Amino acid sequence: MNIYALMAVGCTLNWMASNATLRVGIVGASGYTGAELMRLIANHPNMSLTVATGDTQAGTSIRSLYPSLASDFGEMVYSTYDPSDFLGLDAVFLGLPHMASQPVVGDLFKEVGCILDLGSDFRLKDPALYPQWYGAEHTMPELLNEFVYGLPELYRKDLKGARAIAVPGCYPTSASLALSPFVRSKKIETTGVIVDAASGVSGAGRGLKPTTSFAAVDENFTAYGLLTHRHTPEIEQVTGCEILFTPHLAPMVRGILATCYARPSDPSFSTAQALELLAQTYADEPFVVVDEASPSTKATLGANTVHMTARVDERTGWLLTISALDNLVKGAAGGAIQCANIALGLDETAGLPTSGLMP
């Protein structure tokens, strides 16, 4: 076969791959992250949802729990988890609580095309960190290095062809993308970095809690997880910085706004240079918007985008870098689908909105 015939075959195969319908499943689809995964899969040109489990909602139709999904999933019902329902699927998303994914990974690892865990179970590479931050020993430490950390803007090469992906937490996504350009270019000191981030109440999940009821959240703004939030070691692992992280609960449904503070390594580093560094770093990224204007969570609502800016305060000498995203999209389900697109050889942007909902 001559070179032109080989090129033609290659083009045909690429076209077939890009237009194939991949069979995917969700374990733990009844929570907000699972619902967001279903919304995005419903509009994905190359994915078809074949099974969605929700043990507490088994037998319940998806449309009755989430009427917003009725037109796409009709009378499809949540099922109880059975590994045999997932064997051979192209991708399986795990939307389970923290430390609940390990048994499922034990069932499905290398039995499906790609596992994408949206929980915390395989994000940290050091198993000794799990008892400290998650209160339990890791039962499968031998698999920690099998999982690629799923932040495409930083680890895209590792994600291509990956069989197992640890999708980042919402706070680590926002903080890591804001800080990493300055760390990697050695523009900031890596000790004493501060991250203050506020999240919408959907980040706490669908379960009822006294602290996330309407009466508790409306017209209120609180810090929580003081010095103990489990996303701290994840941000430190990605950025290589010593982090003081304080999360806050904001009176909104969706969104994260992360405000990060660091000391420039060069006292002459300026706002113009900081903005230019962000712009150059993310110039080719389809889901990152860098602007001089301060970002807002509303601008990212429903989209897989991150909006960010930066300033250097000449008076105090601190660098300020801010990012905003939708915690359920780029901070969870959208980020997972972006990773799946890359791992499975699809268009990275397939099925992912870039424009937020306004007003």
N, C-alpha and C positions, 0 to 999 in steps of 0.2 A: 504493500500500500504506500503511495507516494505521500509526500509531506502535506500536500493540499487536501488529500483524502483524510489524513489524520486530523488536520485542522478542522475539517468539516464534521468529522465524528465528534471531536472535542466540543465544538460549538453546539452540536445536537444534544450531547449529554448534558452540557451546562444548561441548555434551555429546558430539557426534561426535568433536571433537578430543581430548577427555579420555579417550575410550574407543577411540581408534584404535590399531591395532597398527603401530608404526613399525619399519621394517627397518633394522637396524644391523649394523655390522661392526667387527672389531678387527684392526688390523695390529700384529703382535707380541703374540700371545695366549698364548705358551707360558711366559712368566715369571710370577712371583707376582702382579704387578699385573694381567696379562691373565687369570689364573685368577680373581682377585677380581672383575674386571669380569664374567666369565662367570657367577659365582655370583650376583651382584646382578641381572644381566640376566635370568637364569632365573626370578627371583622378581618381575620388574617387570611390572606389569599392562599396560603399553603398548609394550613393546619385544620384538622377536624377533631373535635372532642368526642372520644368514644366512651369514656367512663369518668365519672366524678363521684368520689366517695365523701361521705359526711356521716360518720357513725352515729352522732347524736340526732341526725336528721334522716336516717335511713328510711326509705319509703316515701319521703316527702318530695313532691315535685319541685323542681328548681323555680318554676314560675310562681309558686305559692310563697316561697321564702324571699325571692327577689323578682317581683313583677317586672322590673326593668329588663330582665332577660327573657321574658315570655316569648317574644317574637322570634328568638333565635333557637331556643331549646324546648319549645312546645311542652310536651308531657314527659320529658326526660326527668328521671328521679334520681335522688342521691342513693347510693348503695353503701353497704358495709364493705370494709376493706377485705379483699381477697386477692392475694398476689397473682393468682392465675389469670385474673382479668387484665393484668398489665403486661404479661410476658409478651415480648416481641414488639411492643409499641416503639415508635420512633423517639418519643420523649415523654417523660413523666415528671410533673411538677409536684413537689411536696409542700403543701401549705399547712404544716402541722405546728403545734406549739413547740417552744424550745425544748430540746432534749428528747423529743418524741420521734424524730426521724430515723434514729439509728436502727431499730428493728426493721423498718421498711427498706432501708438501704441494704441491710443484710439479705433481704428477700430478692431485691431487684438489681443489685449491682452486677453489671455485665450481662443482665438478662433483658435489658432494654437499650435502645440506641443511646439515650442520654438521660441521666437523672439530674434534676435541678432542684436543690434543696433551698427553700426560702426561709428555713429556720436557721438556728445558730449552730447546729450540731457539727458542721464540718468547716466552719469559717476559721477557727483558730488552729494554728499549726502545732502549738505546744499543748499536749494533753493535760499538763499540770495546771493550766489556767482554768480548766472547766470546774474543778471543785471550788476554786476560789471565787469565780464569778457566776457560776451557774448552780453551785451547790450539789454537784453530783460528779462522780467519776465518768470519764468517757469510756464506753464499752467497746469501741472499735477504733482504738488509736492507730492501728495499722493502716486504716483507710484515709487518715487525715491528709496525707500527702498525695493521695489519688485525686483529690478534689481541687479543681482550679478555682481561684477566687474570681467571682463573676462581676468585675467592674471593667467593662470593655475599654473605656477611655484610658485605662492604665495597664490592662492585661490582655489586650485583644489577641496578640499572637498566641498566647497560651490557650485561649478559648477555641481556636480553630481545631475542629475535630475532637474536642473534649468529650469524654464519656460521663464525667461527673463534675458538677459545678455547684459551688457554694455561693448562693446569691447573697450579696451584702445586705446588712441592715440598713434601714432608712437613714438613721443618723450618720453612720459611717460613710454612706454614699455622699451625703451632702458635705460633710466635713472633709473627707479625703479628697474630693474633687477640688474643693476650695484651697486646700493647703498643699497638695502634692506638687504643683508646678513650682512653688517657692522652695520646697524641700529639695526636689530633684536638681534644681539649678543652684542650690546652696545659697539662696538669697536670705534665708532666715536661720536663726538659732533654733535648734531642735529641742531645747529644754524650756520649760516654763510656758508652753503653748496653751492657750485657753480657748475652749470651745463652748459657747453658750448657744443652745439650739432650742427652738420652740416647735412643738408638733401639734397637729390637730388631733381630736379625740379618737378618730378612727384608728390611730396608731396603737391604741390600747386593745383593739380587737372588738368582736361583736358581743362577747360575754358581758353580763351585767356586773358592774362594780360600783360601790358607793361613791368612789372618786370620779367616775365618768358619767354619772347620770346628768340629765339636763340641768337639774337644780344645782348640782355641784360645779358644773362647768360654765354655765351661762354667766356672763359678766364677772368672770373670775380668771385669774392668771396665777399659776403656781409652779414652783420648782419642785422637782422630785428626784429620787434616786441620788441624793447628795453623796458624792464621793464613791458611790457603789454601783453606778449604772453599768450593766453588762456590756454595753457597746464601747466602753473605754478601752479595753485591750484590743478590740478590733480596729479602732481608729489608730491606736499606737502601732499595731502590726503593719498597717498599710502605709502610714506616713513615716514611721521611724521616729516619731516625736514623743516626748514626754507630755502627756495631755492631762489638763484639768478640765473635765467635762461635766457640765451641768445642763441637764435637759429640763424643759418647761412644758407644761400643758396649757395650750392656748384655746380660747373659746371659739374654735372653728372646727369644721368636720375633717377637712383634709389640708395637707400642706406641712412643709418643714421650712423654717428659716434658720440657717446656721450662721452665726457671727463668730468668726475666729480671729484671735489676736496672737501676734508673734513679734519677736524682736528681729529687725533686719540685721544681717551679718555685716552689712556695709552701711554706715550712717548716712551716706549720700544717696541711698536708694530712695526713689521718688514715686509719687502716685502715678505719674506718666509711665515710668518704667514698670510698675506693678501691673497696670492695665495692659501694657504692651506684652508683657510676659504671659498673662492669661490669654490674650487674644491670639498670640502666636502658638501657644501650647494647644489650644482647642480649635484652631482655624479650620481644620478639616473634620471636626466632629459634628455629626448631624443633629445631636441632641443637646449641644451646649451653646448657650447664648451669653456672650460677654458684652457688657455695656457699662458706660459710665454711670448710668442711672441705678439707683438702689433697687435691687430685685424685690418682687412681691410674690407671695404664695399664690395669689389669685391668678397671676399671669400664667402659672403652670398647671392650673386645675384641669385634670383629665388628660394631660399631655405627658410624654416621656422626656420632657426637656428639663434641663437645669439652667437657671439664670444666675449669673454671678457678676460681682464687681469687686473692686479693691481700692483702698486708700492707704497712704502713708501719712501719719500725723507728724509734721515737723516739730510740733511743740513737745510731744511726749516721746517721739521716736518709735512709736508702735506701728506695725503693719496691721491693717484691718482688711479682712477678706470675707465676703458674704455670699452665700448661695441660697437659692430657693428652689424647691421641687415639690411635686405631689408625692406624698409618702406612699400612696397605694400604687402609683404608676412607676415612675423612675426609681422610687425607693423600695419597690417590691415587684409587683406583677410585670410591669413594663420592662424593668431591668432584667427580669428572668427571661422574658420573650426575646429581648435584644440578645441575650447570651445564647439562647437556643438557636436563634437565626444564624449567629456566627458559627456555633458548633456544628450545625447541620448543613452548612454551606448555602444558606438562603441569603437573600438581600437583607442586610442588617436592619434596615428600616421597615421591613415588611410588617404590616399590621399595627404599626405604632404611630399614634398621632403626635404631631409636633406643635400644634397650636392649642393653647389653653382656652377654656370656656369663659367668656365675658359677656355680660356683667355677672 
